[in-house]
Amino acid sequence: RCSRKIDDLLELKPFIFMAKGKLELHDFAWLCPKSEKCCEWECCEQEKNYGLKCFFFLFILIVVIIMCWFVRYTAGIVIVDDPPPPYSHK
């Protein structure tokens, strides 16, 4: 259930709203569908939770950065199983 004070909207201040029983109204109230929430004077879509998506995006980004760093760091390293024989000058 959403509700707002009529006095909150300056355009409505000069007017008096009356109910059927001659009671003066001070609030407007309305219902929003379950998929929506109250926003100012209307209903709007609820915000989606992007927390899990952001976590996975950051995780993948960090893994890619680590892999790039590892490739760059190990690019100049050559692993040789059998070193060449020592150079002998004759």
Backbone as JSON Lines, residues from 0, in Angstrom:
{"i":0,"aa":"R","n":[0.85,-1.18,0.0],"ca":[0.0,0.0,0.0],"c":[0.89,1.23,0.0]}
{"i":1,"aa":"C","n":[0.6,2.13,-0.9],"ca":[1.34,3.39,-1.0],"c":[0.44,4.52,-0.53]}
{"i":2,"aa":"S","n":[1.04,5.51,0.07],"ca":[0.26,6.69,0.45],"c":[1.17,7.9,0.51]}
{"i":3,"aa":"R","n":[0.6,9.05,0.23],"ca":[1.32,10.32,0.28],"c":[0.39,11.39,0.81]}
{"i":4,"aa":"K","n":[0.96,12.34,1.5],"ca":[0.18,13.47,1.99],"c":[-0.13,14.4,0.82]}
{"i":5,"aa":"I","n":[-1.35,14.86,0.78],"ca":[-1.77,15.77,-0.3],"c":[-0.96,17.06,-0.25]}
{"i":6,"aa":"D","n":[-0.61,17.5,0.95],"ca":[0.16,18.74,1.1],"c":[1.57,18.64,0.53]}
{"i":7,"aa":"D","n":[2.06,17.41,0.3],"ca":[3.41,17.24,-0.26],"c":[3.49,17.72,-1.7]}
{"i":8,"aa":"L","n":[2.38,17.75,-2.39],"ca":[2.36,18.19,-3.78],"c":[1.83,19.63,-3.82]}
{"i":9,"aa":"L","n":[2.71,20.56,-4.11],"ca":[2.35,21.98,-4.05],"c":[1.19,22.35,-4.96]}
{"i":10,"aa":"E","n":[1.07,21.66,-6.1],"ca":[-0.01,21.97,-7.04],"c":[-1.38,21.66,-6.45]}
{"i":11,"aa":"L","n":[-1.45,20.77,-5.46],"ca":[-2.74,20.4,-4.87],"c":[-3.07,21.16,-3.59]}
{"i":12,"aa":"K","n":[-2.14,21.96,-3.07],"ca":[-2.38,22.67,-1.81],"c":[-3.62,23.57,-1.84]}
{"i":13,"aa":"P","n":[-3.9,24.27,-2.93],"ca":[-5.07,25.17,-2.91],"c":[-6.4,24.42,-2.89]}
{"i":14,"aa":"F","n":[-6.41,23.12,-3.17],"ca":[-7.65,22.37,-3.27],"c":[-7.95,21.63,-1.97]}
{"i":15,"aa":"I","n":[-9.23,21.4,-1.75],"ca":[-9.67,20.6,-0.6],"c":[-10.34,19.36,-1.18]}
{"i":16,"aa":"F","n":[-9.9,18.2,-0.75],"ca":[-10.46,16.93,-1.2],"c":[-11.36,16.39,-0.11]}
{"i":17,"aa":"M","n":[-12.6,16.06,-0.52],"ca":[-13.6,15.59,0.44],"c":[-14.04,14.17,0.09]}
{"i":18,"aa":"A","n":[-14.27,13.36,1.13],"ca":[-14.82,12.01,0.95],"c":[-16.34,12.13,0.91]}
{"i":19,"aa":"K","n":[-17.01,11.0,0.64],"ca":[-18.47,11.01,0.52],"c":[-19.15,11.51,1.79]}
{"i":20,"aa":"G","n":[-18.58,11.2,2.94],"ca":[-19.21,11.6,4.2],"c":[-18.82,12.99,4.64]}
{"i":21,"aa":"K","n":[-18.39,13.82,3.72],"ca":[-17.98,15.2,3.99],"c":[-16.74,15.28,4.88]}
{"i":22,"aa":"L","n":[-15.93,14.22,4.85],"ca":[-14.68,14.24,5.6],"c":[-13.56,14.75,4.69]}
{"i":23,"aa":"E","n":[-12.74,15.62,5.23],"ca":[-11.63,16.14,4.45],"c":[-10.51,15.09,4.37]}
{"i":24,"aa":"L","n":[-10.0,14.9,3.17],"ca":[-8.92,13.93,2.96],"c":[-7.57,14.62,3.06]}
{"i":25,"aa":"H","n":[-6.64,13.96,3.73],"ca":[-5.29,14.51,3.87],"c":[-4.24,13.66,3.16]}
{"i":26,"aa":"D","n":[-4.62,12.43,2.81],"ca":[-3.69,11.51,2.15],"c":[-4.35,10.87,0.93]}
{"i":27,"aa":"F","n":[-3.52,10.56,-0.05],"ca":[-3.94,9.7,-1.15],"c":[-3.3,8.34,-0.89]}
{"i":28,"aa":"A","n":[-4.04,7.27,-1.17],"ca":[-3.5,5.92,-1.01],"c":[-3.82,5.1,-2.25]}
{"i":29,"aa":"W","n":[-2.9,4.23,-2.62],"ca":[-3.11,3.36,-3.79],"c":[-2.31,2.08,-3.59]}
{"i":30,"aa":"L","n":[-2.65,1.09,-4.39],"ca":[-1.97,-0.2,-4.33],"c":[-1.14,-0.4,-5.59]}
{"i":31,"aa":"C","n":[0.03,-0.97,-5.42],"ca":[0.89,-1.32,-6.56],"c":[0.87,-2.84,-6.74]}
{"i":32,"aa":"P","n":[1.06,-3.32,-7.96],"ca":[1.18,-4.76,-8.17],"c":[2.38,-5.31,-7.38]}
{"i":33,"aa":"K","n":[2.37,-6.61,-7.12],"ca":[3.45,-7.22,-6.33],"c":[4.82,-7.03,-6.96]}
{"i":34,"aa":"S","n":[4.86,-6.94,-8.28],"ca":[6.15,-6.8,-8.96],"c":[6.67,-5.36,-8.95]}
{"i":35,"aa":"E","n":[5.9,-4.43,-8.39],"ca":[6.31,-3.03,-8.37],"c":[6.34,-2.51,-6.94]}
{"i":36,"aa":"K","n":[6.92,-1.32,-6.77],"ca":[7.0,-0.7,-5.45],"c":[6.55,0.76,-5.55]}
{"i":37,"aa":"C","n":[6.39,1.41,-4.42],"ca":[5.97,2.81,-4.38],"c":[7.14,3.72,-4.72]}
{"i":38,"aa":"C","n":[6.91,4.65,-5.64],"ca":[7.91,5.64,-6.02],"c":[7.21,6.99,-6.1]}
{"i":39,"aa":"E","n":[7.51,7.84,-5.14],"ca":[6.87,9.17,-5.1],"c":[5.34,9.04,-5.2]}
{"i":40,"aa":"W","n":[4.78,9.45,-6.33],"ca":[3.33,9.44,-6.5],"c":[2.85,8.34,-7.45]}
{"i":41,"aa":"E","n":[3.68,7.36,-7.72],"ca":[3.3,6.3,-8.66],"c":[3.97,4.99,-8.29]}
{"i":42,"aa":"C","n":[3.68,3.97,-9.06],"ca":[4.31,2.66,-8.89],"c":[5.43,2.53,-9.91]}
{"i":43,"aa":"C","n":[6.51,1.86,-9.53],"ca":[7.61,1.64,-10.47],"c":[8.19,0.25,-10.24]}
{"i":44,"aa":"E","n":[8.95,-0.22,-11.23],"ca":[9.54,-1.55,-11.14],"c":[10.57,-1.6,-10.03]}
{"i":45,"aa":"Q","n":[10.64,-2.74,-9.35],"ca":[11.63,-2.91,-8.31],"c":[13.01,-3.07,-8.93]}
{"i":46,"aa":"E","n":[14.02,-2.59,-8.23],"ca":[15.38,-2.71,-8.72],"c":[15.81,-4.17,-8.67]}
{"i":47,"aa":"K","n":[16.54,-4.56,-9.68],"ca":[17.03,-5.93,-9.73],"c":[18.33,-6.02,-8.93]}
{"i":48,"aa":"N","n":[18.57,-7.18,-8.36],"ca":[19.77,-7.39,-7.57],"c":[20.91,-7.81,-8.49]}
{"i":49,"aa":"Y","n":[21.86,-6.92,-8.69],"ca":[22.99,-7.19,-9.57],"c":[24.22,-7.65,-8.8]}
{"i":50,"aa":"G","n":[24.12,-7.89,-7.52],"ca":[25.27,-8.25,-6.69],"c":[25.98,-9.49,-7.17]}
{"i":51,"aa":"L","n":[25.25,-10.55,-7.45],"ca":[25.87,-11.81,-7.87],"c":[26.51,-11.66,-9.25]}
{"i":52,"aa":"K","n":[25.86,-10.95,-10.15],"ca":[26.42,-10.74,-11.49],"c":[27.72,-9.95,-11.4]}
{"i":53,"aa":"C","n":[27.75,-8.92,-10.56],"ca":[28.96,-8.11,-10.39],"c":[30.09,-8.95,-9.8]}
{"i":54,"aa":"F","n":[29.76,-9.82,-8.84],"ca":[30.77,-10.68,-8.23],"c":[31.42,-11.58,-9.29]}
{"i":55,"aa":"F","n":[30.61,-12.24,-10.11],"ca":[31.15,-13.12,-11.14],"c":[31.96,-12.34,-12.18]}
{"i":56,"aa":"F","n":[31.49,-11.17,-12.56],"ca":[32.23,-10.34,-13.51],"c":[33.6,-9.97,-12.95]}
{"i":57,"aa":"L","n":[33.65,-9.53,-11.69],"ca":[34.92,-9.17,-11.07],"c":[35.83,-10.39,-10.93]}
{"i":58,"aa":"F","n":[35.26,-11.53,-10.58],"ca":[36.04,-12.76,-10.45],"c":[36.7,-13.12,-11.77]}
{"i":59,"aa":"I","n":[35.93,-13.1,-12.85],"ca":[36.46,-13.42,-14.18],"c":[37.52,-12.4,-14.59]}
{"i":60,"aa":"L","n":[37.27,-11.13,-14.31],"ca":[38.23,-10.08,-14.64],"c":[39.54,-10.3,-13.9]}
{"i":61,"aa":"I","n":[39.49,-10.63,-12.63],"ca":[40.7,-10.87,-11.84],"c":[41.45,-12.08,-12.38]}
{"i":62,"aa":"V","n":[40.73,-13.15,-12.72],"ca":[41.38,-14.34,-13.28],"c":[42.08,-14.0,-14.59]}
{"i":63,"aa":"V","n":[41.45,-13.23,-15.45],"ca":[42.06,-12.85,-16.73],"c":[43.31,-12.0,-16.49]}
{"i":64,"aa":"I","n":[43.24,-11.07,-15.55],"ca":[44.4,-10.22,-15.25],"c":[45.56,-11.07,-14.73]}
{"i":65,"aa":"I","n":[45.27,-12.01,-13.84],"ca":[46.31,-12.9,-13.31],"c":[46.91,-13.74,-14.44]}
{"i":66,"aa":"M","n":[46.08,-14.25,-15.32],"ca":[46.59,-15.06,-16.44],"c":[47.48,-14.22,-17.36]}
{"i":67,"aa":"C","n":[47.07,-13.0,-17.66],"ca":[47.88,-12.12,-18.5],"c":[49.22,-11.82,-17.83]}
{"i":68,"aa":"W","n":[49.2,-11.53,-16.54],"ca":[50.43,-11.27,-15.81],"c":[51.33,-12.5,-15.83]}
{"i":69,"aa":"F","n":[50.77,-13.68,-15.63],"ca":[51.54,-14.92,-15.61],"c":[52.18,-15.18,-16.97]}
{"i":70,"aa":"V","n":[51.43,-14.99,-18.04],"ca":[51.96,-15.2,-19.4],"c":[53.08,-14.21,-19.67]}
{"i":71,"aa":"R","n":[52.89,-12.98,-19.29],"ca":[53.92,-11.95,-19.52],"c":[55.17,-12.24,-18.69]}
{"i":72,"aa":"Y","n":[54.99,-12.65,-17.47],"ca":[56.11,-12.92,-16.57],"c":[56.9,-14.14,-17.02]}
{"i":73,"aa":"T","n":[56.21,-15.17,-17.49],"ca":[56.89,-16.41,-17.88],"c":[57.31,-16.42,-19.35]}
{"i":74,"aa":"A","n":[57.03,-15.38,-20.11],"ca":[57.35,-15.37,-21.54],"c":[58.85,-15.39,-21.78]}
{"i":75,"aa":"G","n":[59.65,-14.79,-20.91],"ca":[61.09,-14.75,-21.1],"c":[61.81,-15.93,-20.48]}
{"i":76,"aa":"I","n":[61.11,-16.79,-19.8],"ca":[61.73,-17.94,-19.13],"c":[61.64,-19.14,-20.06]}
{"i":77,"aa":"V","n":[62.78,-19.74,-20.35],"ca":[62.82,-20.93,-21.19],"c":[63.28,-22.08,-20.32]}
{"i":78,"aa":"I","n":[62.5,-23.13,-20.27],"ca":[62.85,-24.3,-19.48],"c":[63.53,-25.3,-20.4]}
{"i":79,"aa":"V","n":[64.76,-25.67,-20.05],"ca":[65.55,-26.6,-20.86],"c":[65.79,-27.85,-20.03]}
{"i":80,"aa":"D","n":[65.46,-29.0,-20.6],"ca":[65.67,-30.25,-19.88],"c":[67.16,-30.59,-19.79]}
{"i":81,"aa":"D","n":[67.87,-30.53,-20.91],"ca":[69.3,-30.84,-20.94],"c":[70.06,-29.59,-21.37]}
{"i":82,"aa":"P","n":[70.83,-29.02,-20.47],"ca":[71.58,-27.82,-20.86],"c":[72.63,-28.19,-21.9]}
{"i":83,"aa":"P","n":[72.98,-27.24,-22.75],"ca":[74.0,-27.52,-23.77],"c":[75.37,-27.76,-23.11]}
{"i":84,"aa":"P","n":[76.24,-28.47,-23.79],"ca":[77.57,-28.7,-23.21],"c":[78.33,-27.38,-23.09]}
{"i":85,"aa":"P","n":[79.22,-27.3,-22.13],"ca":[79.97,-26.04,-21.97],"c":[80.8,-25.74,-23.21]}
{"i":86,"aa":"Y","n":[80.93,-24.47,-23.5],"ca":[81.68,-24.03,-24.68],"c":[83.17,-24.21,-24.42]}
{"i":87,"aa":"S","n":[83.81,-24.85,-25.33],"ca":[85.26,-25.02,-25.18],"c":[85.95,-24.38,-26.39]}
{"i":88,"aa":"H","n":[86.9,-23.54,-26.13],"ca":[87.61,-22.83,-27.19],"c":[88.86,-23.61,-27.57]}
{"i":89,"aa":"K","n":[88.99,-24.02,-28.81],"ca":[90.16,-24.79,-29.26],"c":[91.0,-23.99,-30.19]}
